[in-house]
């Protein structure tokens, strides 16, 4: 699962993101459309804290 590039939680009732999300080092897209999480006003996730912009 570490090579997963797209994670789609669209149209789900998920209330929080899995704590294992940072382990998905190849993740490029996190889709939340229509989920309970998409209702959040601001969602800031550092998916790869080792990369500095």
C-alpha positions in Angstrom: 0.0 0.0 0.0 3.0 2.4 0.3 2.9 2.9 -3.4 -0.7 4.0 -3.5 -0.9 7.2 -5.5 -4.6 8.1 -5.4 -6.8 7.7 -2.3 -10.5 8.3 -2.9 -12.8 9.0 0.0 -15.4 10.7 -2.1 -19.0 10.2 -1.1 -18.1 8.4 2.1 -19.0 9.1 5.7 -15.4 9.2 6.9 -15.0 11.6 9.8 -11.3 11.7 10.1 -8.2 10.7 8.1 -6.4 7.5 9.0 -3.3 8.0 11.2 -1.4 5.8 8.8 -1.8 8.4 6.0 1.7 9.8 6.3 3.0 6.3 5.5 1.6 6.6 2.0 4.8 8.2 0.6 3.7 8.0 -3.0 0.3 9.6 -2.5 -0.4 12.3 -5.0 -4.1 12.8 -4.8 -6.5 12.7 -1.8 -10.1 12.9 -3.1 -12.7 14.1 -0.6 -15.6 15.4 -2.8 -19.0 14.7 -1.2 -17.5 13.2 2.0 -18.0 14.5 5.5 -14.4 15.7 5.4 -15.0 17.9 2.3 -17.3 20.0 4.5 -14.3 21.3 6.6 -13.5 24.9 5.9 -9.8 24.3 5.9 -7.9 21.0 5.6 -4.1 21.2 5.7 -2.2 18.0 5.5 1.5 17.6 5.1 1.6 14.4 3.2 5.4 14.3 3.0 7.0 16.3 5.8 10.5 15.4 4.5 10.1 17.6 1.4 10.6 21.3 2.1 9.1 23.9 -0.3 
